[in-house]
Amino acid sequence: MSSAPSGQLTQRLNQLGIRPHQARSTALFQIATEIPAAILARTLGIHTDVAVAWQRLSAGDWATYAAEVSKRPMRTDRSPASNT
């Protein structure tokens, strides 16, 4: 058994039939289909080249993201208090 707590958790989840690495990969590829590589890279703290590779592998088209953002209503007040 691994001495690291995350290693122990991974091992225990694997014993239960849960594959956390597969779920993580699936989540990363899904998000790569939905947002531009530059935003993905900045958000996750990864190199842009890696984000671009994920996007290509996942067949992501970030043009739909840009179109969606452009259709959002403009907010005049950007203060956090206005969100309530």
Summary of the structure (lengths in Angstrom):
residues: 84
radius of gyration: 18.0
end to end distance: 47.7
largest distance: 55.3
contacts: 174
relative contact order: 0.10
helix: 65%
strand: 0%
